[in-house]
Amino acid sequence: MTHETTGGVQSVERALSLLTLLADSDTDCSLSELARQAKLPTTTVHRLLAALVNAGYVTQDPVSSRYALGGVLILIAQKAVRNNALIRVARPWLETIAAETGETVNLTARFGDSVMQLDHVESRSMLRVSYAPGERFPMHASASGKLFLANLAPAERERILMTSLEPFTTETITWRHSLENEIGEIQQRGYSLDDAEREIGVRCVAAPILNRSGQVAAAISISGPVLRISVDSLHAMAERLLHASAEISAVWSAAQGERSPRRAVH
C-alpha cells in the first residue's frame, strides 16, 4: 500500500469518526469540541469538516459556526432501512407482537460495545416506551445488551466486562460477579430481562435472532412500563418472543440464500 493510499484511508476513517461524534451529540458541535473529542489537530478537523459540508454530510450554522449532521445522511439512512433485509423480515413480527401485547416491540443489533435500535412498533397506549431508530443502549444495562454479552466469545466478553459498569438506575448491575451470574442465567434460559436497569419504571425482555451462521446477530424485545409489566409477565412474554425469534431467524437465513424461504407463521 502506498503512502498516498494509506493517507487517503486515514482521512476517510477520521471523517467517519467526526460523523460518529456528531451523531452521538445531543447538540450542534463547535470545531474545538470536535477536535478535542477526536484527539486531532484543529486544522485537520477543519479541513475534513469543510469537505463533509461541501458533500452535504455535515451542515454549518452561518451564525454560530457550529456543526451538525447534514441532509444527505437522512437520505442514506432511509435507503439503508429500506434495503435492510433483517428489518424487512422482522417487521411483520414486530407488528403482530405489538398488537398482541399492547406494548412496544423493538429490533436491535450490536453496534461496537453498545446496542443500537434498528426498528420498533410503538404501543398504542398513552403511557408507552419508545426508542427511536439509531438510539444506543449499554451492553450491561439493557435486555438486548445482556443477551449479546451472554452470546459473545469468552475473550470478547471479558474485554467488555473489564470496563467500568456505569450505573443508570439503582437497579443497574454494576458488580461484575452479579453480572456474570446474570449472564449464566441468560445462557441457560435463552432470553434476557431488564428490570428497570437502564431507565426507571421500564422493564424489557429480549430474545436472540440468529444469522445464517447460527450466531446471535440481532434481538427482538418487548418494552413497557412497570405499571403494566410485572417480572412474571416478562417471563411469559419471553415464550412468545422465543417463538418469533426462531421464525425470524429461519426466514432471514432463507433471505440470505442459505435455504429456500418458507412461509412465516405468526
Order of alpha helices (4+ residues) and beta strands (2+ residues): alpha-alpha-alpha-beta-beta-alpha-alpha-beta-beta-beta-alpha-alpha-alpha-beta-beta-beta-alpha
